[in-house]
């Protein structure tokens, strides 16, 4: 599971950059401050490669970005990775991304 979309970095534009979630962190929020404006309980870390071959060949990602979202932990919810990708696709920056 990954997303393909354009990225501009280092003065170049890569049309089909490979955006893959490397990991998802979940925080139960124990002993956390309750005064957060928009509390979230999970973070997805996205690695962006020039293409799938760069990822497959263990190249260094062009960029690493994080996105915070609310993970549904109910028993009938999708797994964390699926929820993270679903969340990414709601963001304007991923509106034109293609599932791969």
C-alpha positions in Angstrom: 0.0 0.0 0.0 1.3 3.4 -1.0 0.4 6.6 -2.8 2.0 8.1 -5.9 2.0 11.8 -6.5 4.2 14.6 -7.7 6.8 16.1 -5.4 9.2 19.1 -6.0 12.4 18.9 -4.0 16.0 20.0 -4.5 15.0 22.0 -7.6 13.5 19.0 -9.4 10.0 17.7 -9.9 9.3 14.0 -9.7 5.9 13.1 -11.2 5.3 9.7 -9.7 7.0 10.0 -6.3 6.3 7.0 -4.1 4.7 8.0 -0.7 4.7 5.2 1.7 3.9 5.2 5.4 6.9 3.8 7.3 5.3 3.7 10.7 2.2 4.7 12.7 2.5 5.7 16.3 -0.4 5.5 18.7 -0.6 7.3 22.1 -3.3 6.3 24.6 -3.0 9.8 26.1 -2.3 8.7 29.6 -1.0 11.6 31.7 -1.3 13.9 28.8 -2.4 17.5 29.0 -6.1 17.9 28.2 -5.8 21.5 26.9 -4.8 20.6 23.4 -6.8 22.5 20.7 -7.3 19.5 18.5 -6.1 16.4 20.3 -4.9 13.5 18.1 -3.8 10.1 19.2 -1.7 8.9 16.3 1.1 10.0 14.0 1.8 8.6 10.6 5.4 9.0 9.3 5.5 9.1 5.5 8.7 8.4 3.6 8.8 9.9 0.1 11.0 8.2 -2.6 11.6 9.2 -6.2 9.8 6.0 -7.3 9.0 2.5 -6.1 12.4 1.2 -7.3 14.2 3.7 -5.1 12.2 2.4 -2.1 12.8 -1.3 -3.1 16.5 -0.7 -3.5 16.7 0.9 0.0 17.6 4.4 -1.3 17.4 7.3 1.1 14.0 8.9 1.0 13.8 12.4 -0.6 11.7 13.5 2.4 10.1 12.3 5.6 6.9 14.0 6.8 4.5 13.4 9.7 0.8 13.7 9.9 -1.3 13.6 13.1 -4.7 12.0 13.0 -7.3 10.3 15.3 -7.0 6.5 15.3 -10.2 4.6 15.9 -9.4 1.8 18.3 -12.8 0.2 18.5 -12.9 -3.5 17.8 -14.7 -3.1 14.5 -12.3 -0.4 13.0 -9.8 -0.8 10.2 -6.2 -1.5 11.1 -3.9 1.5 11.9 -2.1 1.5 8.6 -5.3 1.5 6.6 -6.7 4.3 8.7 -3.6 6.3 8.2 -3.8 6.1 4.4 -7.5 6.9 4.5 -6.6 10.0 6.5 -3.9 11.1 4.1 -6.3 10.9 1.2 -8.5 13.5 3.0 -5.8 16.1 2.9 -5.6 18.6 0.1 -1.9 17.7 -0.5 -3.0 14.2 -1.4 -6.2 14.9 -3.2 -4.6 14.0 -6.6 -2.6 11.0 -5.3 -3.0 7.5 -6.8 -3.3 4.3 -4.8 -0.5 1.9 -5.7 
